[in-house]
């Protein structure tokens, strides 16, 4: 009885999970950085709902 297919499948699953553990945090960090940049840009632009004043 050969366990070759089982071993190949186990290694394949291991490498897929290893790759996901490498990629998933980078995706999350990229999303968080994008959200932070958008928040800063939103806070930096002038509020257009304020009435105009003469000073």
Secondary structure as GFF3:
##gff-version 3
##sequence-region A 1 55
A	DSSP	alpha_helix	4	44	.	.	.	ID=ss1
###
